[in-house]
Amino acid sequence: MVTLIKVGEIERPFLFSWKAIKEADKLAEGLSEFEAIETNIYLGFKYGALKAGKEVDFTQETIAEWLDDDLTLGARCLQAILDSQKKFAGLQVDPATRKK
């Protein structure tokens, strides 16, 4: 589910998708908690842009600048990530009912 999140004056697509989760898992090792949060936010905007057919016109450093400009951005992005996790939670298969 793509969410539009306002960054400055621009609404940007944000999607913490399966691809974002896989990439985050690869990048997570050795990151501090804050670096991991910043990385997840970057990946959400990256995969949101790709899903919407838009150019990825920012870097992870750009994300840090956006967060410096507006600390509420982090909370809005983390809420979008939590909302996407709820969606994935509904897709989990109970091992007891899985066909063998």
C-alpha positions as CSV (number, residue, x, y, z in Angstrom):
1,M,0.0,0.0,0.0
2,V,1.6,3.2,-1.2
3,T,1.1,6.1,1.3
4,L,1.7,9.7,0.3
5,I,3.9,11.5,2.9
6,K,4.5,15.3,2.7
7,V,8.1,16.2,2.7
8,G,8.4,20.0,2.7
9,E,6.0,21.1,0.1
10,I,6.1,17.8,-1.9
11,E,3.9,14.7,-1.3
12,R,6.1,11.7,-1.9
13,P,5.1,8.1,-2.3
14,F,6.2,5.8,0.5
15,L,6.0,2.0,0.4
16,F,7.7,-0.3,2.9
17,S,7.2,-3.4,0.7
18,W,8.6,-6.9,0.7
19,K,11.5,-5.7,-1.4
20,A,12.2,-2.9,1.1
21,I,12.1,-5.5,4.0
22,K,14.6,-7.8,2.2
23,E,17.0,-4.9,1.4
24,A,16.7,-3.5,5.0
25,D,17.6,-7.0,6.3
26,K,20.7,-7.1,4.2
27,L,21.8,-3.6,5.3
28,A,20.8,-3.9,9.0
29,E,23.9,-5.6,10.3
30,G,26.2,-3.2,12.3
31,L,23.8,-0.2,12.1
32,S,22.8,1.7,15.2
33,E,19.1,2.0,16.0
34,F,19.0,5.5,14.5
35,E,20.8,4.5,11.4
36,A,18.4,1.5,10.9
37,I,15.4,3.9,11.2
38,E,17.0,6.3,8.7
39,T,17.7,3.3,6.3
40,N,14.1,2.1,6.6
41,I,12.7,5.5,5.9
42,Y,15.0,5.8,2.9
43,L,13.9,2.4,1.6
44,G,10.2,3.3,2.1
45,F,10.6,6.4,-0.1
46,K,12.8,4.6,-2.6
47,Y,10.3,1.8,-3.2
48,G,7.4,4.2,-3.0
49,A,9.0,6.2,-5.9
50,L,9.7,3.1,-7.9
51,K,6.2,1.7,-7.4
52,A,4.8,5.1,-8.5
53,G,7.1,5.2,-11.6
54,K,8.9,8.2,-10.2
55,E,12.6,9.0,-10.2
56,V,14.5,8.3,-7.0
57,D,15.8,11.9,-6.7
58,F,17.2,11.6,-3.2
59,T,19.8,9.7,-1.2
60,Q,20.0,8.4,2.3
61,E,21.8,11.6,3.2
62,T,18.9,13.6,1.8
63,I,16.6,11.7,4.2
64,A,18.8,12.8,7.1
65,E,18.4,16.4,5.9
66,W,14.6,16.0,5.6
67,L,14.5,14.6,9.2
68,D,16.6,17.6,10.4
69,D,14.1,19.9,8.8
70,D,11.1,18.2,10.2
71,L,11.3,15.7,13.1
72,T,7.7,14.7,12.7
73,L,8.6,13.2,9.3
74,G,10.2,10.3,11.1
75,A,7.0,9.6,13.1
76,R,4.9,9.7,10.0
77,C,7.2,7.3,8.2
78,L,7.4,4.9,11.1
79,Q,3.6,4.9,11.3
80,A,3.4,4.0,7.6
81,I,5.9,1.1,8.2
82,L,3.8,-0.1,11.1
83,D,0.7,0.0,9.0
84,S,2.4,-2.1,6.3
85,Q,3.5,-4.6,8.9
86,K,-0.1,-5.1,9.9
87,K,-0.9,-5.9,6.3
88,F,1.9,-8.5,6.1
89,A,0.8,-9.9,9.5
90,G,-2.5,-10.8,7.9
91,L,-0.7,-12.8,5.3
92,Q,1.1,-15.1,7.7
93,V,0.2,-18.8,7.4
94,D,-0.5,-20.9,10.5
95,P,2.0,-23.8,10.3
96,A,-0.7,-26.1,11.8
97,T,-3.0,-25.5,8.9
98,R,-0.4,-25.4,6.1
99,K,-0.7,-28.3,3.5
100,K,2.1,-30.7,3.5
